[in-house]
């Protein structure tokens, strides 16, 4: 399991940009308008130039029920959680063995440090706006949000009468 804690060096809000290239740097940079200056076009598209290449951006908003965070993995362990009742649906243990009583299992909880938060992500494509069906990042974000909504929602039964 994972626990999320705010970092002492929390940077506040940001807008992550996913570029269609590999940059051997991971972290914040001091950008200059000379090197990175995304602009909104009259037709509503976002355009930027990076190392002479024209990029088109697609902004993905994070729904209000969710929050986006930039995290950093740590080696710290928050605590151990005891979980009881590790029987399967058939009353058997994990390997199918008969289990006479519930057993307690300790689960290690690792800590992720929250470095920044965001409400939108910009995915960039070469010469064209990234397509929701073809681009793995656009599709991944949309699928993840749909999956999260599905597992965290519940049906409300209306009583007839």
C-alpha positions in Angstrom: 0.0 0.0 0.0 1.0 3.6 -0.4 0.5 6.7 1.7 0.7 10.2 0.4 2.4 13.0 2.4 3.1 16.6 1.4 6.7 17.3 0.9 8.5 20.0 2.9 9.5 21.4 -0.5 5.9 21.4 -1.8 5.8 23.7 -4.9 2.0 24.4 -5.1 0.1 24.2 -8.4 1.7 23.4 -11.7 0.7 22.2 -15.2 2.6 19.1 -16.3 3.5 19.0 -20.0 4.0 15.7 -21.7 6.4 16.2 -24.7 6.8 13.8 -27.7 10.5 13.5 -27.0 13.0 12.2 -24.4 14.7 14.7 -22.2 17.3 13.3 -19.8 16.1 15.4 -16.9 13.4 14.9 -14.3 12.4 17.8 -12.2 11.7 21.5 -12.3 13.6 23.9 -14.7 13.9 27.6 -15.0 12.2 28.1 -18.3 12.7 31.2 -20.5 10.0 32.6 -22.8 12.7 32.3 -25.5 12.8 28.5 -25.2 9.2 27.6 -24.1 6.3 29.9 -24.9 3.0 28.1 -25.5 0.4 30.3 -27.1 -3.3 30.0 -27.7 -4.3 30.3 -31.4 -7.5 32.1 -32.6 -8.9 28.7 -33.5 -8.6 27.5 -29.8 -5.5 25.3 -30.3 -2.4 25.6 -28.2 0.9 25.8 -30.1 4.5 25.9 -29.0 7.9 25.4 -30.6 10.6 23.2 -29.0 14.0 23.0 -30.6 12.6 24.2 -33.9 9.7 21.8 -34.0 6.1 22.9 -34.0 4.1 21.2 -31.3 0.3 21.2 -30.8 -1.1 20.8 -27.3 -4.2 19.1 -26.0 -5.3 20.1 -22.5 -6.8 17.4 -20.3 -8.8 18.7 -17.4 -8.8 16.7 -14.2 -12.5 16.3 -13.0 -13.4 18.2 -9.9 -14.0 15.0 -7.9 -10.3 14.1 -8.5 -7.0 15.8 -7.9 -3.7 15.5 -9.7 -0.4 15.2 -7.9 3.2 15.1 -8.8 4.9 12.6 -6.4 8.3 11.4 -5.6 9.0 7.9 -4.4 10.8 7.5 -1.1 12.2 4.6 0.8 10.3 5.6 4.0 7.7 3.3 5.5 4.8 5.0 7.2 3.6 2.1 9.3 2.4 -1.4 9.0 -1.3 -2.1 8.8 -2.8 -5.3 10.1 -5.4 -6.8 7.9 -7.6 -9.6 9.1 -9.9 -12.1 7.4 -7.7 -13.1 4.5 -10.0 -16.0 3.4 -11.2 -16.4 -0.1 -14.9 -16.3 -1.1 -15.0 -20.1 -0.7 -13.8 -20.0 2.9 -10.3 -21.2 1.9 -7.0 -19.5 2.2 -4.9 -18.0 -0.6 -3.6 -21.4 -1.9 -6.9 -23.2 -1.4 -5.9 -24.7 2.0 -8.6 -25.1 4.6 -8.4 -22.2 7.1 -9.9 -22.7 10.5 -9.6 -19.1 11.7 -8.8 -15.7 10.3 -5.2 -14.8 10.2 -3.7 -11.3 10.6 -1.4 -10.1 7.9 0.9 -7.0 8.2 1.1 -4.9 5.1 3.9 -2.4 4.7 2.8 1.2 3.8 5.4 3.0 1.7 5.4 6.8 1.5 5.1 9.0 -1.6 5.9 12.7 -1.2 3.6 15.1 -2.9 5.8 17.7 -4.7 3.0 19.7 -6.5 -0.6 19.5 -7.5 -2.4 20.1 -10.8 -5.8 20.5 -12.3 -4.9 19.9 -15.9 -2.2 18.2 -18.1 -1.0 19.3 -21.5 -0.1 16.5 -23.9 1.9 17.7 -27.0 2.1 16.2 -30.4 4.4 16.8 -33.5 2.5 19.0 -36.0 -0.9 17.7 -34.9 -3.1 17.7 -31.8 -2.7 14.3 -30.0 -5.6 12.0 -30.9 -7.6 10.6 -27.9 -7.7 7.1 -29.4 -4.1 6.8 -30.7 -2.1 8.8 -28.1 -1.3 6.5 -25.2 -1.1 9.4 -22.7 -4.4 11.0 -23.6 -6.1 7.6 -23.7 -4.5 6.5 -20.5 -5.7 9.5 -18.5 -9.2 9.3 -19.9 -9.3 5.5 -19.2 -7.9 5.9 -15.7 -10.5 8.5 -14.8 -13.3 6.3 -16.2 -12.0 3.3 -14.3 -11.7 5.3 -11.0 -15.2 6.6 -11.4 -16.4 3.1 -11.9 -14.8 1.5 -8.9 -15.6 4.4 -6.6 -19.3 4.8 -7.5 -22.3 2.9 -6.3 -25.8 2.4 -7.5 -28.7 3.9 -5.6 -31.7 1.6 -5.4 -35.0 3.5 -5.7 -37.8 1.8 -3.7 -41.0 1.3 -5.7 -44.1 1.9 -4.0 
